[in-house]
Amino acid sequence: MKKIVIYSHKSDKPFKLKNGDVYDSYLEVYDDNKLLKKFYNVNVDSSLKYNQGKTEIENGVYAGIVGLHRNSYKAILLFDYNALNLVDNWKQFFTNWEKYGNYRVLKTIYPNPANGNRKIAIGINIHKGGDDWDYSAGCITLHKSVYDDFINIFVMNEKVIIEKI
């Protein structure tokens, strides 16, 4: 199983956008403990555009499954690591929310105004970011210049382990 290690706010090559958003993290993709590729221009928190405070999931180990972001393009949906063996298809989160939905509720570092100022976020993905802003309400984004190289390492419904440090 592949593993993604995200180094939050630790990039020695930060990339600042016009609106002030910063891709200030990097990640590494491993397969059987072998480094496949390292990616810069990674963002781990919400855009300044939202003006609702910062949303960022806690450091920790998560599960992921490759699916579609907003039914549009390939992305990785994060969920509770304890549910890794319960989910086989990314659509399970949408076709049976009562059974699987709680696994998509992740703890955040800061209170999240979008969720009643509770320290939770729902529906965190790893997806494509942009040039004008990072396209994040708390998701992990990779700048569009590197995103396709990143996501093409994975196939649909592939399970992944994600470690955020």
FENKADA-V698967 format. One record per residue. N is the residue number from 1. RES is the residue in three letters. SS is DSSP state (helix for helix, strand for strand, loop for the rest). PHI is phi in radians with two decimals (NA if undefined). BURIAL is # if it has 24 or more other C-alpha atoms within 12 Angstrom, else .. Layout:
((N,RES,SS,PHI,BURIAL) (N,RES,SS,PHI,BURIAL))
//
This chain:
((1,MET,loop,NA,.) (2,LYS,strand,-1.31,#) (3,LYS,strand,-2.33,#) (4,ILE,strand,-1.96,#) (5,VAL,strand,-1.93,#) (6,ILE,strand,-1.86,#) (7,TYR,strand,-1.75,#) (8,SER,loop,-1.23,#) (9,HIS,loop,1.01,#) (10,LYS,loop,-2.12,.) (11,SER,loop,-1.27,#) (12,ASP,loop,-1.57,.) (13,LYS,loop,-2.31,.) (14,PRO,loop,-1.14,.) (15,PHE,strand,-2.19,#) (16,LYS,strand,-1.71,#) (17,LEU,loop,-1.60,.) (18,LYS,loop,-0.99,.) (19,ASN,loop,-1.43,.) (20,GLY,loop,1.81,.) (21,ASP,loop,-1.07,#) (22,VAL,strand,-2.27,#) (23,TYR,strand,-1.49,#) (24,ASP,loop,-2.06,#) (25,SER,strand,-2.24,#) (26,TYR,strand,-2.52,#) (27,LEU,strand,-2.46,#) (28,GLU,strand,-2.20,#) (29,VAL,strand,-1.92,#) (30,TYR,strand,-2.08,#) (31,ASP,strand,-2.32,.) (32,ASP,loop,0.90,.) (33,ASN,loop,1.13,.) (34,LYS,strand,-1.75,.) (35,LEU,strand,-1.16,.) (36,LEU,strand,-1.56,.) (37,LYS,strand,-2.91,.) (38,LYS,strand,-1.98,#) (39,PHE,strand,-2.16,#) (40,TYR,strand,-1.70,#) (41,ASN,strand,1.08,#) (42,VAL,strand,-1.97,#) (43,ASN,strand,-2.10,#) (44,VAL,loop,-2.10,#) (45,ASP,loop,-2.36,#) (46,SER,loop,-1.26,#) (47,SER,loop,-1.22,#) (48,LEU,helix,-1.13,#) (49,LYS,helix,-1.01,.) (50,TYR,helix,-1.26,.) (51,ASN,loop,0.90,.) (52,GLN,loop,-2.12,.) (53,GLY,loop,1.62,.) (54,LYS,loop,-1.52,#) (55,THR,loop,-2.16,#) (56,GLU,loop,-2.64,#) (57,ILE,strand,-1.20,#) (58,GLU,loop,-1.11,#) (59,ASN,loop,-1.15,.) (60,GLY,strand,2.82,#) (61,VAL,strand,-1.90,#) (62,TYR,strand,-2.24,#) (63,ALA,strand,-1.74,#) (64,GLY,strand,-2.52,#) (65,ILE,strand,-2.45,#) (66,VAL,strand,-1.39,#) (67,GLY,strand,-2.58,#) (68,LEU,strand,-2.00,#) (69,HIS,strand,-1.49,#) (70,ARG,loop,0.91,.) (71,ASN,loop,0.97,.) (72,SER,loop,-2.07,.) (73,TYR,strand,-2.39,.) (74,LYS,strand,-1.09,#) (75,ALA,strand,-2.65,#) (76,ILE,strand,-1.98,#) (77,LEU,strand,-1.61,#) (78,LEU,strand,-1.54,#) (79,PHE,strand,-2.68,#) (80,ASP,strand,-1.00,#) (81,TYR,helix,-1.01,#) (82,ASN,helix,-1.13,.) (83,ALA,helix,-1.75,#) (84,LEU,loop,-0.90,#) (85,ASN,loop,-1.55,.) (86,LEU,loop,-1.64,.) (87,VAL,loop,-1.94,#) (88,ASP,loop,-2.04,.) (89,ASN,loop,-2.50,#) (90,TRP,loop,-1.03,#) (91,LYS,loop,-1.22,.) (92,GLN,helix,-0.98,.) (93,PHE,helix,-1.16,#) (94,PHE,helix,-1.79,.) (95,THR,helix,-1.53,.) (96,ASN,loop,-2.49,.) (97,TRP,helix,-1.05,.) (98,GLU,helix,-1.04,.) (99,LYS,helix,-1.49,.) (100,TYR,helix,-1.91,#) (101,GLY,helix,-1.01,#) (102,ASN,helix,-1.09,#) (103,TYR,helix,-1.25,#) (104,ARG,helix,-1.60,#) (105,VAL,strand,-1.58,#) (106,LEU,strand,-2.04,#) (107,LYS,strand,-1.31,#) (108,THR,strand,-2.00,#) (109,ILE,strand,-1.30,.) (110,TYR,strand,-2.01,#) (111,PRO,strand,-1.02,.) (112,ASN,strand,-1.89,#) (113,PRO,helix,-1.01,.) (114,ALA,helix,-1.23,.) (115,ASN,helix,-2.24,.) (116,GLY,loop,1.11,.) (117,ASN,loop,1.07,.) (118,ARG,strand,-1.41,.) (119,LYS,strand,-1.50,#) (120,ILE,strand,-2.50,#) (121,ALA,strand,-2.38,#) (122,ILE,strand,-2.10,#) (123,GLY,loop,1.44,#) (124,ILE,loop,-1.32,#) (125,ASN,strand,-2.23,#) (126,ILE,strand,-1.83,#) (127,HIS,strand,-2.53,#) (128,LYS,strand,-1.30,#) (129,GLY,strand,-1.85,#) (130,GLY,loop,-2.17,#) (131,ASP,loop,-1.60,.) (132,ASP,loop,-1.43,.) (133,TRP,loop,-2.71,#) (134,ASP,loop,-1.52,#) (135,TYR,loop,1.06,#) (136,SER,loop,-2.13,#) (137,ALA,loop,-1.87,#) (138,GLY,loop,2.34,#) (139,CYS,loop,-1.31,#) (140,ILE,strand,-1.64,#) (141,THR,strand,-2.14,#) (142,LEU,strand,-2.00,#) (143,HIS,strand,-0.94,#) (144,LYS,helix,-1.03,#) (145,SER,helix,-1.23,.) (146,VAL,helix,-2.09,#) (147,TYR,helix,-1.06,#) (148,ASP,helix,-1.06,.) (149,ASP,helix,-1.06,.) (150,PHE,helix,-1.17,#) (151,ILE,helix,-1.22,#) (152,ASN,loop,-1.27,.) (153,ILE,loop,-1.26,#) (154,PHE,loop,-1.98,#) (155,VAL,loop,-2.00,.) (156,MET,loop,-0.97,#) (157,ASN,loop,1.17,.) (158,GLU,loop,-1.25,#) (159,LYS,strand,-1.54,#) (160,VAL,strand,-2.44,#) (161,ILE,strand,-1.72,#) (162,ILE,strand,-2.12,#) (163,GLU,strand,-2.03,#) (164,LYS,strand,-1.88,#) (165,ILE,loop,-2.22,.))
//
